Structure formats: C-alpha cells, structure tokens
Amino acid sequence: MPKALKMDVEASQGVKNFLKHLLESGKVKGVFALKKMNDSGAVSYSLITSVEELASAEPLMPLMPENAGQALSRLTVKEALKEPVAAVLRPCELRAFTELVKRVQGSEDNLLLISPICAGVFPLSSATDGSWEKQMASYAESSREGKIHPGVRKMCQACTSFIPGRADITVAFAGRKDTGSSCHLILDTPRGEEFAQGAPGTPETVEKEPAELAPLREARAARRSEVFKEIDVQGQKGLIKTFAPCLGCHGCMHVCPICHCVLCVFDSKMYELQPWSIESEPESKGGIRVPSGTLFFHLGRMAHMAVSCVNCGMCSDVCPVNIPVSEVFSMVGDQLQKVFEYVPGRDVEESVPSGTYKEDEFAGIGEQ
Amino acid sequence: MSDAYNPRIVGFLCNWCAYTGADLAGVSRARVSSSLHAIRVMCSGRIDPLYVIMAYLKGADGVMGMGCHPGDCHYLKGNYNARRRFVMLESIFKTLGLDGKRIGLWWVSASEGKRFAQVTNEFTELMKTKGPNPFREEMFI
C-alpha cells in the first residue's frame, strides 16, 4: 500500500495547507492551481508565488475554466520551468498535459503533479450564475458516498478514469467517507514523498483504490454506456441530426487540449468555400449550406485527435448550441483506443498511435 | 454507352508505386475502370485522413488509397503511417455507422499493372452493387 499523509481537515483545506507548507518552506517557488479572481465568482488557473495570494486559491473547486493541461502547456512550451512548481490538476487534465508533453508542447521538468480522485466538475455556465456554490454541500455529500452528483457535467458523470494514473501526489477525494473531517494525500512517487517530508499531517498507508470506490466505478461505467446510447450519430441521418446546429465557431477545437496545432487546417484558407464548389455543388445538390464543411470539420478533427481524446468534456461545455461533442468524440475515441491498445495520458514515453507504427501489424490491410 | 450507373471513385496514388503501376496498366493495355479519378500524391503517407473524409462527404462513391507494399516505401515508412490512418478511418466509420466499405487502402507496386487494373475493377464492381453514395445529394455537410 502506498504511503500517505493524513490531515485532520477537509480535503480542499488539506491540499491548501500542504501547498502553503510547500511555498513557505521554499520547497516550491510557485503553485499552479485554480484561484478565485475577484468577487464575480470567476476562477482561473494561476501561477501563484506568494502566500497571500494563495489564500484565494481553490485547488479542488469543481470547475474547469480551461483544461489545465492546456494551461500548463502554455507555461512550459517554450521553456521548461526553472524553479519547482506544485501543480494541482484533475486526472483528465493530467492526461491532457501528458499527451501534450508527448507532442513536445510542454515539459514536466520541475513540476510536482498533484491530482485528486475526481468527483467531477460543474458546467462552466454555473460558474458565473453562482449555482455551483449552492450545490457544494450536496456535491461533497455525494462525493463522500461515492455517488454521481446530478449537477456535474455529463462527461464527468460518465468518466471512468477518475483516478489519476501518474500524479506524484493523489488527493483521496471522491468515494472517501472521511473527506468531511480528514483527508489523505497519497504519495505515489519518491518525488511526492520527498516533497511531503516535514509537511503537516501524520504518515499512514492507505489503498489508492479501496473497495469502497467500486460502486462509483460501476455507476460511472453504467452512466457512460447510457450517455453513448443517448446520442444519435448513426449514419448520415444521425450525424446530420446531431451536428446540424453547429455554428462553425470552432470553440470545441480551441478548448481541446489535444488540438494544439498552431496552423490548423480548419482555421486556414484551405477550409474556406472554393468558387468552384459554390458553382458546382448547388447544381448537383440543389443548394449549399453556409457555413459549409460542418460535418467535415467534426469528422476531420476526429480523425486527427480522437485517438488521444482524454474525455475532459471541455468541448461539450463550451458549445453554444449544446452539441454533445465530447460524448461523440469519447465514443469514437474509446473504439480507436481499443484498436491501438492505447490509453491517452498513461505513459509519457508511449508514442501517439498516429505518430508511430509497427512493421508487422494490421497485416490484412492493403493485401486484399 | 449504356445509362448504367457508373460510380465515381477518387484514388490517391503514390507516385513511386501505384501511379507507376497505373502507368504500366495503361502501357500494357489492361482494361481499367473509367470510374477511377486518380490523384497523384508523393507517398501514401501523404494521404491525410481529411482527404478521404472530404472526398467521401463531397459525394465520391468510393475512395481508394494506393501505395507501395510494406517495406518498399520510397520514403521508408510512409506506407506504414498510411496503414494506421486507414485503420483509424475504418474504426471511425464503423463507430459512426458510415459505410467503411467505400474506403480502402491497397498495396500496388510499380510492376503490378495487372493488380492495379484488378483491384480498381473489383472496387468499381463493389461500388456498383452499393449504388450512389448518399452524401452525393446531401446539402448539409
């Protein structure tokens, strides 16, 4: 059983105390976590370097203003961090960051990765109207009981990868009955143990995935198949029904942590309507939709990134016309990942399936 | 010419093998389906999945990718990448209930003029039995 640090405060405060200790003792020079921006209710990922500013940090606040993987990539893509920084991010965000590091879009150097066993986050729309705050009591309760909170985002309800795979320190949160009055920081790596030395709390050993988490995992898996059944993307008819409302804002692409290309084909002139198609298509089809290429955009993006989809749900969350983008991409991604036996974010050394090959695979293809 | 349905097939042919193979088929006077609209690419690894999806959505009845046999790639590994991309496309088409039989990848070497004619004709016949791609008539893509 892995070593852990037990603290006699609720989880969010426990993490905060730990971060404060790291910052005060000089073990880290900065903390990367969610922080309240002002009284508007807005939160944002921030790199915090002073203990005073840390007071308004909310490391376990159930909101995702941006995939933290993308945010960390912004900080580290040009140069690795020179001083140690403790980063608190959710499991899907950690997977996203891992995928980005693989793609040379960031660096893990000098980062202490802290990630909770996740109970899900509320939709972004609830950040500004304050509705998430009203649900916090019931959120904490259902988290303790290992139940799915009905207010969290659909993809969070359907997430089965809620235990961080490669964090240095895992915060035991979802499914733990004791999180109201105490919490455990599980020290997964020697690096985590090293940073936790001298931190407030009592050393213990705990299971990372105890039996009490099994019902939550089952409930999430059941919800996942339900969610996949709810969407209709079967064939031409289903795809058009689902994607017809698309405005072409490309918001899903811009918040996607995997879509990192600086020059994306869908943002380029290549994607714009060509004069020849304006002439020829209406002739054969009786008309042309403007903006054109909606389905092409979604299927094309899928072919490029779905194999690395980390199911973070950002795309569905930002869609102004409520297209279940993440649900569709996760469903496709699940199958793609099965084909290549690939788990996004599992291992930073593992190559992305679209960037590697084996000589002796898929032998039937091409020979027919 | 009869009014029989003649499918439109877009083919992406690698410059070094399949395109040369197609040339050989012509020189050898092999009978090759006129349905194929060949586009020369420098390598089958250059066939971005987007090309295949675009051709399919714009109403091509079939999309063929053709490249060098494994191990024979002019650029050493382009065809291995192409193979993975077609496996991905197949999986996506399957999950979304699209007709994955309308797309495919074939290895055709520069000396296989006969094979080029054969696979092209076979694929054309298959597309004939399938009928037109329903996306041909679709205004919303």
Chai-1 contact restraints between the chains, C-beta under 6 A:
chainA,res_idxA,chainB,res_idxB,connection_type,confidence,min_distance_angstrom,max_distance_angstrom,comment,restraint_id
A,V233,B,L96,contact,1.0,0.0,6.0,A-B,restraint_1
A,Q234,B,G97,contact,1.0,0.0,6.0,A-B,restraint_2
A,G235,B,G97,contact,1.0,0.0,6.0,A-B,restraint_3
A,Q236,B,P134,contact,1.0,0.0,6.0,A-B,restraint_4
A,I240,B,F140,contact,1.0,0.0,6.0,A-B,restraint_5
A,K285,B,M139,contact,1.0,0.0,6.0,A-B,restraint_6
A,G287,B,M139,contact,1.0,0.0,6.0,A-B,restraint_7
A,R289,B,M139,contact,1.0,0.0,6.0,A-B,restraint_8
A,R289,B,F140,contact,1.0,0.0,6.0,A-B,restraint_9
A,L295,B,I141,contact,1.0,0.0,6.0,A-B,restraint_10
A,F296,B,M54,contact,1.0,0.0,6.0,A-B,restraint_11
A,F296,B,L57,contact,1.0,0.0,6.0,A-B,restraint_12
A,L299,B,I53,contact,1.0,0.0,6.0,A-B,restraint_13
A,G300,B,L50,contact,1.0,0.0,6.0,A-B,restraint_14
A,G300,B,I53,contact,1.0,0.0,6.0,A-B,restraint_15
A,M302,B,I92,contact,1.0,0.0,6.0,A-B,restraint_16
A,A303,B,P49,contact,1.0,0.0,6.0,A-B,restraint_17
A,V332,B,I92,contact,1.0,0.0,6.0,A-B,restraint_18
A,V332,B,T95,contact,1.0,0.0,6.0,A-B,restraint_19
A,Q335,B,S91,contact,1.0,0.0,6.0,A-B,restraint_20
A,Q335,B,T95,contact,1.0,0.0,6.0,A-B,restraint_21
A,L336,B,S91,contact,1.0,0.0,6.0,A-B,restraint_22
A,V339,B,S91,contact,1.0,0.0,6.0,A-B,restraint_23
A,Y357,B,Y80,contact,1.0,0.0,6.0,A-B,restraint_24
A,Y357,B,N81,contact,1.0,0.0,6.0,A-B,restraint_25
A,Y357,B,R84,contact,1.0,0.0,6.0,A-B,restraint_26
A,F362,B,R83,contact,1.0,0.0,6.0,A-B,restraint_27
A,F362,B,V87,contact,1.0,0.0,6.0,A-B,restraint_28
A,I365,B,R83,contact,1.0,0.0,6.0,A-B,restraint_29
A,I365,B,L105,contact,1.0,0.0,6.0,A-B,restraint_30
A,G366,B,L105,contact,1.0,0.0,6.0,A-B,restraint_31
A,G366,B,W106,contact,1.0,0.0,6.0,A-B,restraint_32
A,G366,B,W107,contact,1.0,0.0,6.0,A-B,restraint_33
